[in-house]
Amino acid sequence: MSLMKEMSALVCAVACWLGVCLSCGCWAKETPFQEPSTIPFDAEIWRAESWKSESTWPTNRYTQRRRMIGDLLENHSFAGMHSNEVVELLGEPLVDLRPYGLAKWDIGYYVGVERMGKYSLDSEFLVFLFDSTGRVLSCRTVVH
């Protein structure tokens, strides 16, 4: 009987020690998050990654578009561009924005997983709103 009590106490002690180690991260050192490198915007590469619906999105959500979006927004002004010019530059947009909660925008492009760091889970889109003449009123990225 005494041996059983000792074994139970040992098992309990080992389980507690494991729980503490795992919760404190003593066993595994976490590697720092490395954001995929950015690349300059290239319209040909952007258009080649043409996804019209979620069923065609890549399994690797760290897309070329995601790597280019910062450069695109920093170095290209869409203000006043006609919708035809936007589509000519970026290719055909998503067919339907409503499933992504983006119905107020006229057109949108899937960019990839949001650019917010290690635990990014949501999708990022580049969206446009046009005026009555088809000119860009607003352009920005949104996360859904």
Secondary structure, DSSP 8 states (H G I E B T S, - for coil): -HHHHHHHHHHHHHHHHHHHHHHHT-S---------------HHHHHHS--SSGGGS-SS-S-HHHHHHHHHHHH---TT-BHHHHHHHH-S--S--GGGT-TTSSEEEEEEE-SS-TT--SEEEEEEEE-TTSBEEEEEEEE-
